[in-house]
Amino acid sequence: MLKVRVLVRPKPGILDPQGEAVKGALPALGFEGVGTVHVGRLIELEVESERDVDAMCRRLLANPTTEEYEWEVVG
Amino acid sequence: MLKVRVLVRPKPGILDPQGEAVKGALPALGFEGVGTVHVGRLIELEVESERDVDAMCRRLLANPTTEEYEWEVVG
């Protein structure tokens, strides 16, 4: 089995409420010097072959309207 | 500014309903040969220094009871 890591993030310009929430909370905890913050999804799955990973991303793992994705074999 | 990528995933043995949901949906869409599936969070942030990233993870970005994290500077 191959171990695949998929990273899904909001497309640029798309509202990212989770990212905004983290960006607002960090200074409140005393962390300064933070710029942009974006929150997305990490999906790690075992697959028999890489052949279908792109289709899995397009059809299920990422919302093509609001999200972009990248993936790599990590093990 | 440094670009940091934080990956947050459920600790082994911790219930992962999102992972289970994806694992169940993939065969329904015709994707066979899928093993374990885990869903976590991807956080990408710009910081002036790496110094506080671990503390940010421990205090805000990851739940120390149910999640583990790793991070790297990516840009």
Backbone of each chain as nested JSON, in Angstrom:
{
  "chains": [
    {"id": "A", "residues": [
      {"number": 1, "name": "MET", "atoms": {"N": [0.822, -1.199, 0.0], "CA": [0.0, 0.0, 0.0], "C": [0.863, 1.26, 0.0]}},
      {"number": 2, "name": "LEU", "atoms": {"N": [0.44, 2.24, -0.776], "CA": [1.147, 3.521, -0.786], "C": [0.472, 4.448, 0.222]}},
      {"number": 3, "name": "LYS", "atoms": {"N": [1.282, 5.231, 0.936], "CA": [0.698, 6.248, 1.82], "C": [0.721, 7.582, 1.082]}},
      {"number": 4, "name": "VAL", "atoms": {"N": [-0.481, 8.175, 0.917], "CA": [-0.63, 9.423, 0.169], "C": [-1.102, 10.522, 1.11]}},
      {"number": 5, "name": "ARG", "atoms": {"N": [-0.481, 11.704, 0.98], "CA": [-0.906, 12.871, 1.763], "C": [-1.552, 13.881, 0.812]}},
      {"number": 6, "name": "VAL", "atoms": {"N": [-2.793, 14.249, 1.13], "CA": [-3.529, 15.233, 0.326], "C": [-3.69, 16.498, 1.165]}},
      {"number": 7, "name": "LEU", "atoms": {"N": [-3.335, 17.626, 0.604], "CA": [-3.521, 18.917, 1.266], "C": [-4.596, 19.687, 0.496]}},
      {"number": 8, "name": "VAL", "atoms": {"N": [-5.633, 20.096, 1.218], "CA": [-6.743, 20.83, 0.614], "C": [-6.805, 22.194, 1.283]}},
      {"number": 9, "name": "ARG", "atoms": {"N": [-6.813, 23.263, 0.476], "CA": [-6.839, 24.617, 1.07], "C": [-7.844, 25.483, 0.332]}},
      {"number": 10, "name": "PRO", "atoms": {"N": [-8.338, 26.539, 0.977], "CA": [-9.27, 27.439, 0.293], "C": [-8.572, 28.097, -0.903]}},
      {"number": 11, "name": "LYS", "atoms": {"N": [-9.306, 28.269, -1.982], "CA": [-8.739, 28.991, -3.123], "C": [-8.482, 30.436, -2.711]}},
      {"number": 12, "name": "PRO", "atoms": {"N": [-7.459, 31.089, -3.301], "CA": [-7.205, 32.5, -2.985], "C": [-8.478, 33.339, -3.207]}},
      {"number": 13, "name": "GLY", "atoms": {"N": [-8.743, 34.209, -2.243], "CA": [-9.9, 35.087, -2.4], "C": [-11.174, 34.522, -1.824]}},
      {"number": 14, "name": "ILE", "atoms": {"N": [-11.158, 33.214, -1.513], "CA": [-12.344, 32.594, -0.938], "C": [-12.343, 32.857, 0.577]}},
      {"number": 15, "name": "LEU", "atoms": {"N": [-13.473, 33.178, 1.139], "CA": [-13.575, 33.443, 2.578], "C": [-13.034, 32.248, 3.366]}},
      {"number": 16, "name": "ASP", "atoms": {"N": [-12.207, 32.542, 4.396], "CA": [-11.571, 31.476, 5.188], "C": [-11.813, 31.786, 6.671]}},
      {"number": 17, "name": "PRO", "atoms": {"N": [-13.049, 31.548, 7.134], "CA": [-13.373, 31.923, 8.511], "C": [-12.472, 31.259, 9.558]}},
      {"number": 18, "name": "GLN", "atoms": {"N": [-12.094, 29.99, 9.316], "CA": [-11.219, 29.338, 10.289], "C": [-9.863, 30.04, 10.345]}},
      {"number": 19, "name": "GLY", "atoms": {"N": [-9.351, 30.391, 9.176], "CA": [-8.075, 31.105, 9.138], "C": [-8.176, 32.441, 9.843]}},
      {"number": 20, "name": "GLU", "atoms": {"N": [-9.287, 33.144, 9.614], "CA": [-9.477, 34.437, 10.284], "C": [-9.567, 34.26, 11.799]}},
      {"number": 21, "name": "ALA", "atoms": {"N": [-10.237, 33.201, 12.214], "CA": [-10.384, 32.96, 13.662], "C": [-9.019, 32.71, 14.302]}},
      {"number": 22, "name": "VAL", "atoms": {"N": [-8.188, 31.906, 13.657], "CA": [-6.85, 31.622, 14.2], "C": [-6.022, 32.902, 14.2]}},
      {"number": 23, "name": "LYS", "atoms": {"N": [-6.11, 33.657, 13.105], "CA": [-5.33, 34.901, 12.997], "C": [-5.711, 35.876, 14.114]}},
      {"number": 24, "name": "GLY", "atoms": {"N": [-6.984, 35.861, 14.492], "CA": [-7.432, 36.759, 15.564], "C": [-7.037, 36.257, 16.939]}},
      {"number": 25, "name": "ALA", "atoms": {"N": [-6.974, 34.931, 17.087], "CA": [-6.712, 34.352, 18.415], "C": [-5.235, 34.41, 18.801]}},
      {"number": 26, "name": "LEU", "atoms": {"N": [-4.355, 34.303, 17.812], "CA": [-2.926, 34.23, 18.147], "C": [-2.426, 35.457, 18.923]}},
      {"number": 27, "name": "PRO", "atoms": {"N": [-2.735, 36.691, 18.466], "CA": [-2.266, 37.836, 19.259], "C": [-2.883, 37.844, 20.663]}},
      {"number": 28, "name": "ALA", "atoms": {"N": [-4.098, 37.373, 20.768], "CA": [-4.763, 37.342, 22.084], "C": [-4.02, 36.405, 23.037]}},
      {"number": 29, "name": "LEU", "atoms": {"N": [-3.27, 35.434, 22.471], "CA": [-2.492, 34.513, 23.313], "C": [-1.048, 35.006, 23.468]}},
      {"number": 30, "name": "GLY", "atoms": {"N": [-0.803, 36.216, 22.91], "CA": [0.523, 36.804, 23.09], "C": [1.487, 36.555, 21.942]}},
      {"number": 31, "name": "PHE", "atoms": {"N": [0.987, 35.97, 20.854], "CA": [1.866, 35.695, 19.709], "C": [1.785, 36.857, 18.72]}},
      {"number": 32, "name": "GLU", "atoms": {"N": [2.896, 37.559, 18.561], "CA": [2.928, 38.686, 17.627], "C": [3.641, 38.265, 16.329]}},
      {"number": 33, "name": "GLY", "atoms": {"N": [3.619, 39.159, 15.343], "CA": [4.368, 38.917, 14.109], "C": [3.787, 37.825, 13.243]}},
      {"number": 34, "name": "VAL", "atoms": {"N": [2.447, 37.695, 13.252], "CA": [1.805, 36.67, 12.423], "C": [1.131, 37.358, 11.242]}},
      {"number": 35, "name": "GLY", "atoms": {"N": [1.392, 36.864, 10.034], "CA": [0.773, 37.434, 8.834], "C": [-0.483, 36.664, 8.489]}},
      {"number": 36, "name": "THR", "atoms": {"N": [-0.588, 36.262, 7.235], "CA": [-1.797, 35.553, 6.801], "C": [-1.854, 34.165, 7.456]}},
      {"number": 37, "name": "VAL", "atoms": {"N": [-3.081, 33.681, 7.671], "CA": [-3.298, 32.338, 8.22], "C": [-4.399, 31.677, 7.374]}},
      {"number": 38, "name": "HIS", "atoms": {"N": [-4.151, 30.492, 6.884], "CA": [-5.183, 29.762, 6.148], "C": [-5.315, 28.369, 6.747]}},
      {"number": 39, "name": "VAL", "atoms": {"N": [-6.551, 27.913, 6.91], "CA": [-6.814, 26.587, 7.469], "C": [-7.509, 25.744, 6.413]}},
      {"number": 40, "name": "GLY", "atoms": {"N": [-6.951, 24.537, 6.21], "CA": [-7.555, 23.622, 5.24], "C": [-7.599, 22.235, 5.841]}},
      {"number": 41, "name": "ARG", "atoms": {"N": [-7.61, 21.226, 4.947], "CA": [-7.712, 19.834, 5.42], "C": [-6.477, 19.041, 5.02]}},
      {"number": 42, "name": "LEU", "atoms": {"N": [-6.124, 18.148, 5.941], "CA": [-5.055, 17.173, 5.695], "C": [-5.735, 15.81, 5.608]}},
      {"number": 43, "name": "ILE", "atoms": {"N": [-5.545, 15.125, 4.496], "CA": [-6.124, 13.785, 4.353], "C": [-4.974, 12.833, 4.062]}},
      {"number": 44, "name": "GLU", "atoms": {"N": [-4.83, 11.813, 4.91], "CA": [-3.773, 10.83, 4.709], "C": [-4.441, 9.479, 4.507]}},
      {"number": 45, "name": "LEU", "atoms": {"N": [-4.147, 8.869, 3.357], "CA": [-4.81, 7.603, 3.055], "C": [-3.841, 6.603, 2.441]}},
      {"number": 46, "name": "GLU", "atoms": {"N": [-4.176, 5.327, 2.616], "CA": [-3.406, 4.245, 2.013], "C": [-4.152, 3.802, 0.763]}},
      {"number": 47, "name": "VAL", "atoms": {"N": [-3.419, 3.707, -0.334], "CA": [-4.041, 3.283, -1.601], "C": [-3.159, 2.24, -2.268]}},
      {"number": 48, "name": "GLU", "atoms": {"N": [-3.796, 1.376, -3.053], "CA": [-3.005, 0.352, -3.749], "C": [-2.218, 0.962, -4.906]}},
      {"number": 49, "name": "SER", "atoms": {"N": [-2.797, 2.042, -5.518], "CA": [-2.046, 2.695, -6.607], "C": [-2.365, 4.182, -6.632]}},
      {"number": 50, "name": "GLU", "atoms": {"N": [-1.471, 4.97, -7.211], "CA": [-1.673, 6.42, -7.305], "C": [-2.705, 6.775, -8.374]}},
      {"number": 51, "name": "ARG", "atoms": {"N": [-3.048, 5.815, -9.187], "CA": [-3.837, 6.061, -10.398], "C": [-5.093, 6.892, -10.139]}},
      {"number": 52, "name": "ASP", "atoms": {"N": [-5.801, 6.601, -9.04], "CA": [-7.1, 7.247, -8.825], "C": [-7.06, 8.458, -7.897]}},
      {"number": 53, "name": "VAL", "atoms": {"N": [-5.897, 8.818, -7.379], "CA": [-5.862, 9.853, -6.328], "C": [-6.402, 11.192, -6.84]}},
      {"number": 54, "name": "ASP", "atoms": {"N": [-6.021, 11.581, -8.038], "CA": [-6.54, 12.851, -8.583], "C": [-8.058, 12.828, -8.678]}},
      {"number": 55, "name": "ALA", "atoms": {"N": [-8.595, 11.717, -9.162], "CA": [-10.058, 11.615, -9.292], "C": [-10.716, 11.636, -7.92]}},
      {"number": 56, "name": "MET", "atoms": {"N": [-10.082, 10.966, -6.925], "CA": [-10.621, 11.012, -5.562], "C": [-10.69, 12.453, -5.081]}},
      {"number": 57, "name": "CYS", "atoms": {"N": [-9.634, 13.222, -5.352], "CA": [-9.597, 14.628, -4.912], "C": [-10.709, 15.418, -5.603]}},
      {"number": 58, "name": "ARG", "atoms": {"N": [-10.818, 15.274, -6.906], "CA": [-11.814, 16.056, -7.662], "C": [-13.242, 15.666, -7.281]}},
      {"number": 59, "name": "ARG", "atoms": {"N": [-13.465, 14.383, -6.986], "CA": [-14.855, 13.945, -6.792], "C": [-15.305, 13.959, -5.34]}},
      {"number": 60, "name": "LEU", "atoms": {"N": [-14.315, 13.891, -4.399], "CA": [-14.757, 13.785, -2.994], "C": [-13.953, 14.661, -2.027]}},
      {"number": 61, "name": "LEU", "atoms": {"N": [-12.64, 14.596, -2.127], "CA": [-11.814, 15.151, -1.051], "C": [-11.752, 16.685, -1.069]}},
      {"number": 62, "name": "ALA", "atoms": {"N": [-11.904, 17.279, -2.245], "CA": [-11.827, 18.741, -2.32], "C": [-13.044, 19.284, -3.061]}},
      {"number": 63, "name": "ASN", "atoms": {"N": [-13.537, 20.426, -2.624], "CA": [-14.662, 21.088, -3.305], "C": [-14.081, 21.928, -4.441]}},
      {"number": 64, "name": "PRO", "atoms": {"N": [-14.286, 21.512, -5.687], "CA": [-13.623, 22.201, -6.817], "C": [-14.006, 23.675, -6.933]}},
      {"number": 65, "name": "THR", "atoms": {"N": [-15.126, 24.083, -6.379], "CA": [-15.556, 25.48, -6.488], "C": [-14.762, 26.374, -5.549]}},
      {"number": 66, "name": "THR", "atoms": {"N": [-14.524, 25.908, -4.331], "CA": [-13.92, 26.785, -3.325], "C": [-12.54, 26.341, -2.856]}},
      {"number": 67, "name": "GLU", "atoms": {"N": [-12.111, 25.165, -3.283], "CA": [-10.849, 24.655, -2.757], "C": [-9.9, 24.216, -3.853]}},
      {"number": 68, "name": "GLU", "atoms": {"N": [-8.589, 24.25, -3.52], "CA": [-7.58, 23.67, -4.402], "C": [-6.883, 22.576, -3.601]}},
      {"number": 69, "name": "TYR", "atoms": {"N": [-6.22, 21.651, -4.309], "CA": [-5.575, 20.541, -3.604], "C": [-4.219, 20.22, -4.222]}},
      {"number": 70, "name": "GLU", "atoms": {"N": [-3.409, 19.562, -3.437], "CA": [-2.169, 18.968, -3.944], "C": [-1.99, 17.661, -3.187]}},
      {"number": 71, "name": "TRP", "atoms": {"N": [-1.257, 16.741, -3.773], "CA": [-1.038, 15.49, -3.053], "C": [0.34, 14.926, -3.395]}},
      {"number": 72, "name": "GLU", "atoms": {"N": [0.847, 14.079, -2.509], "CA": [2.136, 13.444, -2.767], "C": [2.149, 12.086, -2.073]}},
      {"number": 73, "name": "VAL", "atoms": {"N": [2.951, 11.193, -2.624], "CA": [3.159, 9.894, -1.985], "C": [4.213, 10.094, -0.904]}},
      {"number": 74, "name": "VAL", "atoms": {"N": [3.892, 9.732, 0.312], "CA": [4.84, 9.972, 1.414], "C": [5.342, 8.686, 2.045]}},
      {"number": 75, "name": "GLY", "atoms": {"N": [4.871, 7.546, 1.524], "CA": [5.405, 6.325, 2.145], "C": [4.903, 5.098, 1.406]}}
    ]},
    {"id": "B", "residues": [
      {"number": 1, "name": "MET", "atoms": {"N": [8.885, 37.496, 5.932], "CA": [8.03, 36.561, 6.629], "C": [8.327, 35.125, 6.19]}},
      {"number": 2, "name": "LEU", "atoms": {"N": [8.28, 34.212, 7.15], "CA": [8.462, 32.8, 6.832], "C": [7.086, 32.176, 6.608]}},
      {"number": 3, "name": "LYS", "atoms": {"N": [6.997, 31.271, 5.633], "CA": [5.731, 30.542, 5.442], "C": [5.882, 29.185, 6.121]}},
      {"number": 4, "name": "VAL", "atoms": {"N": [5.004, 28.911, 7.081], "CA": [5.06, 27.669, 7.857], "C": [3.824, 26.832, 7.567]}},
      {"number": 5, "name": "ARG", "atoms": {"N": [4.055, 25.527, 7.387], "CA": [2.936, 24.594, 7.172], "C": [2.824, 23.697, 8.407]}},
      {"number": 6, "name": "VAL", "atoms": {"N": [1.657, 23.693, 9.028], "CA": [1.401, 22.854, 10.204], "C": [0.409, 21.761, 9.801]}},
      {"number": 7, "name": "LEU", "atoms": {"N": [0.745, 20.528, 10.115], "CA": [-0.151, 19.4, 9.865], "C": [-0.62, 18.863, 11.218]}},
      {"number": 8, "name": "VAL", "atoms": {"N": [-1.927, 18.802, 11.389], "CA": [-2.503, 18.324, 12.644], "C": [-3.342, 17.104, 12.319]}},
      {"number": 9, "name": "ARG", "atoms": {"N": [-3.084, 15.986, 13.03], "CA": [-3.854, 14.757, 12.739], "C": [-4.291, 14.111, 14.043]}},
      {"number": 10, "name": "PRO", "atoms": {"N": [-5.351, 13.278, 13.97], "CA": [-5.803, 12.596, 15.175], "C": [-4.692, 11.671, 15.684]}},
      {"number": 11, "name": "LYS", "atoms": {"N": [-4.545, 11.57, 17.002], "CA": [-3.587, 10.618, 17.552], "C": [-4.047, 9.205, 17.211]}},
      {"number": 12, "name": "PRO", "atoms": {"N": [-3.107, 8.253, 17.057], "CA": [-3.49, 6.859, 16.79], "C": [-4.472, 6.37, 17.861]}},
      {"number": 13, "name": "GLY", "atoms": {"N": [-5.504, 5.686, 17.412], "CA": [-6.456, 5.13, 18.381], "C": [-7.596, 6.066, 18.718]}},
      {"number": 14, "name": "ILE", "atoms": {"N": [-7.449, 7.334, 18.342], "CA": [-8.517, 8.297, 18.619], "C": [-9.56, 8.187, 17.503]}},
      {"number": 15, "name": "LEU", "atoms": {"N": [-10.824, 8.214, 17.865], "CA": [-11.916, 8.132, 16.886], "C": [-11.739, 9.22, 15.82]}},
      {"number": 16, "name": "ASP", "atoms": {"N": [-11.897, 8.838, 14.548], "CA": [-11.684, 9.782, 13.432], "C": [-12.9, 9.695, 12.505]}},
      {"number": 17, "name": "PRO", "atoms": {"N": [-14.028, 10.287, 12.93], "CA": [-15.266, 10.149, 12.147], "C": [-15.141, 10.664, 10.716]}},
      {"number": 18, "name": "GLN", "atoms": {"N": [-14.377, 11.751, 10.532], "CA": [-14.219, 12.259, 9.157], "C": [-13.468, 11.237, 8.297]}},
      {"number": 19, "name": "GLY", "atoms": {"N": [-12.424, 10.645, 8.891], "CA": [-11.683, 9.627, 8.156], "C": [-12.56, 8.439, 7.809]}},
      {"number": 20, "name": "GLU", "atoms": {"N": [-13.384, 8.025, 8.773], "CA": [-14.295, 6.898, 8.518], "C": [-15.304, 7.244, 7.422]}},
      {"number": 21, "name": "ALA", "atoms": {"N": [-15.772, 8.482, 7.436], "CA": [-16.767, 8.903, 6.428], "C": [-16.16, 8.85, 5.034]}},
      {"number": 22, "name": "VAL", "atoms": {"N": [-14.92, 9.344, 4.909], "CA": [-14.261, 9.331, 3.591], "C": [-14.005, 7.887, 3.167]}},
      {"number": 23, "name": "LYS", "atoms": {"N": [-13.531, 7.06, 4.127], "CA": [-13.228, 5.659, 3.809], "C": [-14.484, 4.934, 3.307]}},
      {"number": 24, "name": "GLY", "atoms": {"N": [-15.645, 5.315, 3.878], "CA": [-16.885, 4.675, 3.449], "C": [-17.387, 5.2, 2.111]}},
      {"number": 25, "name": "ALA", "atoms": {"N": [-17.091, 6.462, 1.826], "CA": [-17.629, 7.086, 0.599], "C": [-16.836, 6.688, -0.649]}},
      {"number": 26, "name": "LEU", "atoms": {"N": [-15.529, 6.468, -0.487], "CA": [-14.706, 6.199, -1.68], "C": [-15.173, 4.97, -2.461]}},
      {"number": 27, "name": "PRO", "atoms": {"N": [-15.411, 3.819, -1.807], "CA": [-15.904, 2.671, -2.59], "C": [-17.262, 2.959, -3.234]}},
      {"number": 28, "name": "ALA", "atoms": {"N": [-18.075, 3.738, -2.573], "CA": [-19.396, 4.071, -3.126], "C": [-19.25, 4.88, -4.419]}},
      {"number": 29, "name": "LEU", "atoms": {"N": [-18.104, 5.554, -4.578], "CA": [-17.866, 6.316, -5.816], "C": [-17.062, 5.489, -6.816]}},
      {"number": 30, "name": "GLY", "atoms": {"N": [-16.831, 4.223, -6.453], "CA": [-16.162, 3.328, -7.386], "C": [-14.663, 3.196, -7.185]}},
      {"number": 31, "name": "PHE", "atoms": {"N": [-14.159, 3.783, -6.099], "CA": [-12.713, 3.714, -5.852], "C": [-12.421, 2.513, -4.943]}},
      {"number": 32, "name": "GLU", "atoms": {"N": [-11.724, 1.537, -5.463], "CA": [-11.361, 0.357, -4.683], "C": [-9.904, 0.46, -4.226]}},
      {"number": 33, "name": "GLY", "atoms": {"N": [-9.517, -0.494, -3.38], "CA": [-8.109, -0.576, -2.978], "C": [-7.665, 0.535, -2.061]}},
      {"number": 34, "name": "VAL", "atoms": {"N": [-8.595, 1.001, -1.205], "CA": [-8.245, 2.071, -0.261], "C": [-8.129, 1.462, 1.138]}},
      {"number": 35, "name": "GLY", "atoms": {"N": [-7.018, 1.762, 1.822], "CA": [-6.821, 1.249, 3.184], "C": [-7.299, 2.268, 4.193]}},
      {"number": 36, "name": "THR", "atoms": {"N": [-6.441, 2.567, 5.167], "CA": [-6.839, 3.512, 6.214], "C": [-6.966, 4.926, 5.622]}},
      {"number": 37, "name": "VAL", "atoms": {"N": [-7.843, 5.734, 6.216], "CA": [-8.018, 7.128, 5.824], "C": [-8.08, 7.958, 7.117]}},
      {"number": 38, "name": "HIS", "atoms": {"N": [-7.268, 8.981, 7.195], "CA": [-7.33, 9.881, 8.354], "C": [-7.458, 11.317, 7.852]}},
      {"number": 39, "name": "VAL", "atoms": {"N": [-8.328, 12.092, 8.503], "CA": [-8.542, 13.483, 8.118], "C": [-8.125, 14.373, 9.28]}},
      {"number": 40, "name": "GLY", "atoms": {"N": [-7.277, 15.365, 8.958], "CA": [-6.837, 16.303, 9.987], "C": [-6.908, 17.706, 9.44]}},
      {"number": 41, "name": "ARG", "atoms": {"N": [-6.076, 18.599, 10.012], "CA": [-6.092, 20.011, 9.581], "C": [-4.754, 20.404, 8.994]}},
      {"number": 42, "name": "LEU", "atoms": {"N": [-4.871, 21.254, 7.98], "CA": [-3.704, 21.903, 7.375], "C": [-3.781, 23.379, 7.753]}},
      {"number": 43, "name": "ILE", "atoms": {"N": [-2.735, 23.884, 8.394], "CA": [-2.711, 25.31, 8.741], "C": [-1.455, 25.908, 8.114]}},
      {"number": 44, "name": "GLU", "atoms": {"N": [-1.647, 26.921, 7.29], "CA": [-0.512, 27.576, 6.653], "C": [-0.504, 29.026, 7.116]}},
      {"number": 45, "name": "LEU", "atoms": {"N": [0.62, 29.431, 7.708], "CA": [0.669, 30.785, 8.249], "C": [2.021, 31.432, 7.988]}},
      {"number": 46, "name": "GLU", "atoms": {"N": [1.976, 32.767, 7.928], "CA": [3.2, 33.546, 7.78], "C": [3.594, 34.044, 9.161]}},
      {"number": 47, "name": "VAL", "atoms": {"N": [4.86, 33.835, 9.51], "CA": [5.358, 34.288, 10.822], "C": [6.695, 34.994, 10.647]}},
      {"number": 48, "name": "GLU", "atoms": {"N": [6.97, 35.916, 11.554], "CA": [8.254, 36.623, 11.457], "C": [9.414, 35.72, 11.881]}},
      {"number": 49, "name": "SER", "atoms": {"N": [9.127, 34.762, 12.828], "CA": [10.207, 33.834, 13.21], "C": [9.61, 32.486, 13.586]}},
      {"number": 50, "name": "GLU", "atoms": {"N": [10.442, 31.463, 13.519], "CA": [9.983, 30.101, 13.865], "C": [9.844, 29.925, 15.376]}},
      {"number": 51, "name": "ARG", "atoms": {"N": [10.387, 30.868, 16.115], "CA": [10.556, 30.706, 17.561], "C": [9.266, 30.26, 18.259]}},
      {"number": 52, "name": "ASP", "atoms": {"N": [8.126, 30.822, 17.871], "CA": [6.896, 30.555, 18.629], "C": [6.001, 29.475, 18.015]}},
      {"number": 53, "name": "VAL", "atoms": {"N": [6.41, 28.871, 16.909], "CA": [5.473, 27.977, 16.203], "C": [5.077, 26.787, 17.072]}},
      {"number": 54, "name": "ASP", "atoms": {"N": [6.047, 26.18, 17.751], "CA": [5.698, 25.049, 18.624], "C": [4.689, 25.455, 19.681]}},
      {"number": 55, "name": "ALA", "atoms": {"N": [4.909, 26.612, 20.295], "CA": [3.983, 27.069, 21.336], "C": [2.606, 27.353, 20.735]}},
      {"number": 56, "name": "MET", "atoms": {"N": [2.568, 27.921, 19.509], "CA": [1.285, 28.164, 18.847], "C": [0.545, 26.846, 18.659]}},
      {"number": 57, "name": "CYS", "atoms": {"N": [1.281, 25.793, 18.273], "CA": [0.662, 24.484, 18.047], "C": [0.111, 23.94, 19.367]}},
      {"number": 58, "name": "ARG", "atoms": {"N": [0.944, 23.991, 20.405], "CA": [0.526, 23.418, 21.701], "C": [-0.637, 24.195, 22.317]}},
      {"number": 59, "name": "ARG", "atoms": {"N": [-0.669, 25.515, 22.139], "CA": [-1.681, 26.31, 22.842], "C": [-2.944, 26.561, 22.032]}},
      {"number": 60, "name": "LEU", "atoms": {"N": [-2.85, 26.442, 20.678], "CA": [-4.049, 26.821, 19.904], "C": [-4.343, 25.876, 18.735]}},
      {"number": 61, "name": "LEU", "atoms": {"N": [-3.307, 25.562, 17.953], "CA": [-3.57, 24.929, 16.657], "C": [-3.907, 23.446, 16.787]}},
      {"number": 62, "name": "ALA", "atoms": {"N": [-3.384, 22.769, 17.826], "CA": [-3.667, 21.337, 17.98], "C": [-4.189, 21.072, 19.387]}},
      {"number": 63, "name": "ASN", "atoms": {"N": [-5.125, 20.141, 19.482], "CA": [-5.647, 19.738, 20.791], "C": [-4.717, 18.667, 21.351]}},
      {"number": 64, "name": "PRO", "atoms": {"N": [-3.934, 18.992, 22.383], "CA": [-2.905, 18.042, 22.858], "C": [-3.48, 16.702, 23.332]}},
      {"number": 65, "name": "THR", "atoms": {"N": [-4.747, 16.678, 23.703], "CA": [-5.342, 15.431, 24.202], "C": [-5.619, 14.461, 23.056]}},
      {"number": 66, "name": "THR", "atoms": {"N": [-6.126, 14.965, 21.948], "CA": [-6.59, 14.06, 20.881], "C": [-5.796, 14.176, 19.586]}},
      {"number": 67, "name": "GLU", "atoms": {"N": [-4.902, 15.157, 19.504], "CA": [-4.211, 15.378, 18.229], "C": [-2.702, 15.437, 18.402]}},
      {"number": 68, "name": "GLU", "atoms": {"N": [-2.004, 15.104, 17.306], "CA": [-0.556, 15.307, 17.242], "C": [-0.288, 16.257, 16.076]}},
      {"number": 69, "name": "TYR", "atoms": {"N": [0.871, 16.918, 16.092], "CA": [1.157, 17.877, 15.025], "C": [2.613, 17.776, 14.578]}},
      {"number": 70, "name": "GLU", "atoms": {"N": [2.833, 18.274, 13.382], "CA": [4.195, 18.476, 12.889], "C": [4.155, 19.753, 12.078]}},
      {"number": 71, "name": "TRP", "atoms": {"N": [5.323, 20.405, 11.954], "CA": [5.32, 21.627, 11.147], "C": [6.662, 21.779, 10.439]}},
      {"number": 72, "name": "GLU", "atoms": {"N": [6.653, 22.547, 9.372], "CA": [7.898, 22.812, 8.662], "C": [7.808, 24.186, 8.0]}},
      {"number": 73, "name": "VAL", "atoms": {"N": [8.981, 24.789, 7.795], "CA": [9.039, 26.047, 7.049], "C": [9.028, 25.687, 5.569]}},
      {"number": 74, "name": "VAL", "atoms": {"N": [8.099, 26.24, 4.823], "CA": [7.99, 25.873, 3.408], "C": [8.272, 27.037, 2.457]}},
      {"number": 75, "name": "GLY", "atoms": {"N": [8.565, 28.188, 3.077], "CA": [8.842, 29.281, 2.137], "C": [9.309, 30.537, 2.866]}}
    ]}
  ]
}
